[in-house]
Amino acid sequence: MRIALGSDHGGFYLKEEIKKYLKDYGHTYIDFGTESAESIDYPEFGYKVAEA
């Protein structure tokens, strides 16, 4: 199974918690961003996750 993660700035901290959970349970994932809580244009990251 492939798990793709991505978020805009509003979901950044939740995405980071989800990454910890997945790692703790032995799952692998690809993080398509964003890398901070700074304001960004969310469609770019949503598109990357959808294409994965």
Backbone atoms as SQL, in Angstrom:
CREATE TABLE atoms (id INTEGER PRIMARY KEY, chain TEXT, resi INTEGER, resn TEXT, atom TEXT, x REAL, y REAL, z REAL);
INSERT INTO atoms VALUES
  (1, 'A', 1, 'MET', 'N', 0.846, -1.165, 0.000),
  (2, 'A', 1, 'MET', 'CA', 0.000, 0.000, 0.000),
  (3, 'A', 1, 'MET', 'C', 0.895, 1.232, 0.000),
  (4, 'A', 2, 'ARG', 'N', 0.501, 2.228, -0.782),
  (5, 'A', 2, 'ARG', 'CA', 1.211, 3.503, -0.792),
  (6, 'A', 2, 'ARG', 'C', 0.388, 4.519, -0.016),
  (7, 'A', 3, 'ILE', 'N', 1.034, 5.240, 0.868),
  (8, 'A', 3, 'ILE', 'CA', 0.365, 6.282, 1.636),
  (9, 'A', 3, 'ILE', 'C', 1.002, 7.607, 1.250),
  (10, 'A', 4, 'ALA', 'N', 0.196, 8.503, 0.730),
  (11, 'A', 4, 'ALA', 'CA', 0.662, 9.827, 0.332),
  (12, 'A', 4, 'ALA', 'C', 0.086, 10.854, 1.291),
  (13, 'A', 5, 'LEU', 'N', 0.939, 11.749, 1.765),
  (14, 'A', 5, 'LEU', 'CA', 0.510, 12.799, 2.680),
  (15, 'A', 5, 'LEU', 'C', 0.796, 14.160, 2.071),
  (16, 'A', 6, 'GLY', 'N', -0.052, 15.096, 2.373),
  (17, 'A', 6, 'GLY', 'CA', 0.150, 16.474, 1.961),
  (18, 'A', 6, 'GLY', 'C', -0.820, 17.355, 2.707),
  (19, 'A', 7, 'SER', 'N', -0.453, 18.607, 2.856),
  (20, 'A', 7, 'SER', 'CA', -1.341, 19.541, 3.547),
  (21, 'A', 7, 'SER', 'C', -0.989, 20.964, 3.156),
  (22, 'A', 8, 'ASP', 'N', -1.916, 21.856, 3.448),
  (23, 'A', 8, 'ASP', 'CA', -1.584, 23.266, 3.364),
  (24, 'A', 8, 'ASP', 'C', -1.059, 23.693, 4.727),
  (25, 'A', 9, 'HIS', 'N', -0.823, 24.972, 4.892),
  (26, 'A', 9, 'HIS', 'CA', -0.262, 25.465, 6.148),
  (27, 'A', 9, 'HIS', 'C', -1.176, 25.196, 7.339),
  (28, 'A', 10, 'GLY', 'N', -2.481, 25.199, 7.125),
  (29, 'A', 10, 'GLY', 'CA', -3.430, 24.957, 8.214),
  (30, 'A', 10, 'GLY', 'C', -3.401, 23.534, 8.743),
  (31, 'A', 11, 'GLY', 'N', -2.984, 22.587, 7.935),
  (32, 'A', 11, 'GLY', 'CA', -2.942, 21.192, 8.353),
  (33, 'A', 11, 'GLY', 'C', -1.545, 20.668, 8.629),
  (34, 'A', 12, 'PHE', 'N', -0.573, 21.557, 8.600),
  (35, 'A', 12, 'PHE', 'CA', 0.820, 21.124, 8.741),
  (36, 'A', 12, 'PHE', 'C', 1.071, 20.349, 10.027),
  (37, 'A', 13, 'TYR', 'N', 0.635, 20.879, 11.165),
  (38, 'A', 13, 'TYR', 'CA', 0.934, 20.216, 12.446),
  (39, 'A', 13, 'TYR', 'C', 0.194, 18.885, 12.582),
  (40, 'A', 14, 'LEU', 'N', -1.017, 18.789, 12.069),
  (41, 'A', 14, 'LEU', 'CA', -1.741, 17.518, 12.084),
  (42, 'A', 14, 'LEU', 'C', -1.022, 16.497, 11.205),
  (43, 'A', 15, 'LYS', 'N', -0.566, 16.928, 10.040),
  (44, 'A', 15, 'LYS', 'CA', 0.169, 16.023, 9.151),
  (45, 'A', 15, 'LYS', 'C', 1.421, 15.485, 9.835),
  (46, 'A', 16, 'GLU', 'N', 2.106, 16.320, 10.585),
  (47, 'A', 16, 'GLU', 'CA', 3.300, 15.876, 11.300),
  (48, 'A', 16, 'GLU', 'C', 2.954, 14.821, 12.352),
  (49, 'A', 17, 'GLU', 'N', 1.831, 14.965, 13.024),
  (50, 'A', 17, 'GLU', 'CA', 1.391, 13.960, 14.003),
  (51, 'A', 17, 'GLU', 'C', 1.018, 12.652, 13.313),
  (52, 'A', 18, 'ILE', 'N', 0.381, 12.743, 12.164),
  (53, 'A', 18, 'ILE', 'CA', 0.023, 11.543, 11.399),
  (54, 'A', 18, 'ILE', 'C', 1.285, 10.810, 10.954),
  (55, 'A', 19, 'LYS', 'N', 2.305, 11.541, 10.542),
  (56, 'A', 19, 'LYS', 'CA', 3.569, 10.918, 10.160),
  (57, 'A', 19, 'LYS', 'C', 4.173, 10.138, 11.321),
  (58, 'A', 20, 'LYS', 'N', 4.150, 10.702, 12.519),
  (59, 'A', 20, 'LYS', 'CA', 4.666, 10.006, 13.703),
  (60, 'A', 20, 'LYS', 'C', 3.890, 8.715, 13.948),
  (61, 'A', 21, 'TYR', 'N', 2.567, 8.784, 13.852),
  (62, 'A', 21, 'TYR', 'CA', 1.711, 7.614, 14.060),
  (63, 'A', 21, 'TYR', 'C', 2.056, 6.521, 13.044),
  (64, 'A', 22, 'LEU', 'N', 2.129, 6.889, 11.781),
  (65, 'A', 22, 'LEU', 'CA', 2.428, 5.908, 10.743),
  (66, 'A', 22, 'LEU', 'C', 3.793, 5.261, 10.973),
  (67, 'A', 23, 'LYS', 'N', 4.778, 6.054, 11.325),
  (68, 'A', 23, 'LYS', 'CA', 6.116, 5.520, 11.579),
  (69, 'A', 23, 'LYS', 'C', 6.110, 4.576, 12.773),
  (70, 'A', 24, 'ASP', 'N', 5.413, 4.962, 13.851),
  (71, 'A', 24, 'ASP', 'CA', 5.345, 4.120, 15.053),
  (72, 'A', 24, 'ASP', 'C', 4.748, 2.747, 14.767),
  (73, 'A', 25, 'TYR', 'N', 3.840, 2.670, 13.795),
  (74, 'A', 25, 'TYR', 'CA', 3.192, 1.407, 13.467),
  (75, 'A', 25, 'TYR', 'C', 3.797, 0.727, 12.240),
  (76, 'A', 26, 'GLY', 'N', 4.967, 1.187, 11.835),
  (77, 'A', 26, 'GLY', 'CA', 5.707, 0.501, 10.786),
  (78, 'A', 26, 'GLY', 'C', 5.256, 0.769, 9.367),
  (79, 'A', 27, 'HIS', 'N', 4.483, 1.800, 9.160),
  (80, 'A', 27, 'HIS', 'CA', 4.023, 2.135, 7.815),
  (81, 'A', 27, 'HIS', 'C', 4.998, 3.103, 7.152),
  (82, 'A', 28, 'THR', 'N', 5.063, 3.032, 5.848),
  (83, 'A', 28, 'THR', 'CA', 5.865, 3.990, 5.097),
  (84, 'A', 28, 'THR', 'C', 4.935, 4.942, 4.367),
  (85, 'A', 29, 'TYR', 'N', 5.428, 6.114, 4.072),
  (86, 'A', 29, 'TYR', 'CA', 4.615, 7.142, 3.429),
  (87, 'A', 29, 'TYR', 'C', 5.520, 8.051, 2.618),
  (88, 'A', 30, 'ILE', 'N', 4.894, 8.812, 1.756),
  (89, 'A', 30, 'ILE', 'CA', 5.577, 9.863, 1.013),
  (90, 'A', 30, 'ILE', 'C', 4.934, 11.180, 1.421),
  (91, 'A', 31, 'ASP', 'N', 5.743, 12.130, 1.842),
  (92, 'A', 31, 'ASP', 'CA', 5.258, 13.444, 2.256),
  (93, 'A', 31, 'ASP', 'C', 5.492, 14.430, 1.118),
  (94, 'A', 32, 'PHE', 'N', 4.406, 14.912, 0.531),
  (95, 'A', 32, 'PHE', 'CA', 4.495, 15.846, -0.583),
  (96, 'A', 32, 'PHE', 'C', 4.474, 17.305, -0.144),
  (97, 'A', 33, 'GLY', 'N', 4.519, 17.553, 1.143),
  (98, 'A', 33, 'GLY', 'CA', 4.577, 18.931, 1.637),
  (99, 'A', 33, 'GLY', 'C', 3.263, 19.369, 2.240),
  (100, 'A', 34, 'THR', 'N', 3.269, 20.431, 2.769),
  (101, 'A', 34, 'THR', 'CA', 4.238, 21.490, 2.892),
  (102, 'A', 34, 'THR', 'C', 5.212, 21.203, 4.027),
  (103, 'A', 35, 'GLU', 'N', 6.293, 21.964, 4.061),
  (104, 'A', 35, 'GLU', 'CA', 7.342, 21.711, 5.041),
  (105, 'A', 35, 'GLU', 'C', 7.311, 22.675, 6.216),
  (106, 'A', 36, 'SER', 'N', 6.308, 23.541, 6.277),
  (107, 'A', 36, 'SER', 'CA', 6.215, 24.498, 7.381),
  (108, 'A', 36, 'SER', 'C', 4.770, 24.973, 7.512),
  (109, 'A', 37, 'ALA', 'N', 4.524, 25.767, 8.537),
  (110, 'A', 37, 'ALA', 'CA', 3.189, 26.312, 8.770),
  (111, 'A', 37, 'ALA', 'C', 3.014, 27.681, 8.119),
  (112, 'A', 38, 'GLU', 'N', 3.952, 28.077, 7.269),
  (113, 'A', 38, 'GLU', 'CA', 3.828, 29.343, 6.551),
  (114, 'A', 38, 'GLU', 'C', 2.758, 29.210, 5.473),
  (115, 'A', 39, 'SER', 'N', 2.065, 30.287, 5.213),
  (116, 'A', 39, 'SER', 'CA', 0.971, 30.296, 4.247),
  (117, 'A', 39, 'SER', 'C', 1.460, 29.874, 2.861),
  (118, 'A', 40, 'ILE', 'N', 0.698, 28.969, 2.229),
  (119, 'A', 40, 'ILE', 'CA', 1.043, 28.470, 0.895),
  (120, 'A', 40, 'ILE', 'C', -0.225, 28.338, 0.062),
  (121, 'A', 41, 'ASP', 'N', -0.050, 28.031, -1.205),
  (122, 'A', 41, 'ASP', 'CA', -1.151, 27.815, -2.136),
  (123, 'A', 41, 'ASP', 'C', -1.461, 26.313, -2.154),
  (124, 'A', 42, 'TYR', 'N', -2.535, 25.901, -1.474),
  (125, 'A', 42, 'TYR', 'CA', -2.803, 24.474, -1.244),
  (126, 'A', 42, 'TYR', 'C', -3.019, 23.622, -2.490),
  (127, 'A', 43, 'PRO', 'N', -3.563, 24.128, -3.606),
  (128, 'A', 43, 'PRO', 'CA', -3.806, 23.221, -4.735),
  (129, 'A', 43, 'PRO', 'C', -2.551, 22.505, -5.235),
  (130, 'A', 44, 'GLU', 'N', -1.417, 23.145, -5.138),
  (131, 'A', 44, 'GLU', 'CA', -0.167, 22.516, -5.582),
  (132, 'A', 44, 'GLU', 'C', 0.091, 21.209, -4.836),
  (133, 'A', 45, 'PHE', 'N', -0.117, 21.209, -3.529),
  (134, 'A', 45, 'PHE', 'CA', 0.150, 20.021, -2.726),
  (135, 'A', 45, 'PHE', 'C', -0.971, 18.991, -2.864),
  (136, 'A', 46, 'GLY', 'N', -2.188, 19.454, -2.973),
  (137, 'A', 46, 'GLY', 'CA', -3.313, 18.544, -3.191),
  (138, 'A', 46, 'GLY', 'C', -3.174, 17.782, -4.495),
  (139, 'A', 47, 'TYR', 'N', -2.726, 18.458, -5.524),
  (140, 'A', 47, 'TYR', 'CA', -2.528, 17.824, -6.823),
  (141, 'A', 47, 'TYR', 'C', -1.464, 16.732, -6.739),
  (142, 'A', 48, 'LYS', 'N', -0.361, 17.021, -6.050),
  (143, 'A', 48, 'LYS', 'CA', 0.714, 16.028, -5.917),
  (144, 'A', 48, 'LYS', 'C', 0.225, 14.767, -5.206),
  (145, 'A', 49, 'VAL', 'N', -0.559, 14.940, -4.149),
  (146, 'A', 49, 'VAL', 'CA', -1.086, 13.789, -3.411),
  (147, 'A', 49, 'VAL', 'C', -2.065, 13.011, -4.286),
  (148, 'A', 50, 'ALA', 'N', -2.927, 13.714, -4.988),
  (149, 'A', 50, 'ALA', 'CA', -3.920, 13.043, -5.840),
  (150, 'A', 50, 'ALA', 'C', -3.256, 12.249, -6.960),
  (151, 'A', 51, 'GLU', 'N', -2.177, 12.746, -7.496),
  (152, 'A', 51, 'GLU', 'CA', -1.476, 12.060, -8.577),
  (153, 'A', 51, 'GLU', 'C', -0.673, 10.860, -8.087),
  (154, 'A', 52, 'ALA', 'N', -0.369, 10.819, -6.795),
  (155, 'A', 52, 'ALA', 'CA', 0.427, 9.708, -6.255),
  (156, 'A', 52, 'ALA', 'C', -0.403, 8.487, -6.299);
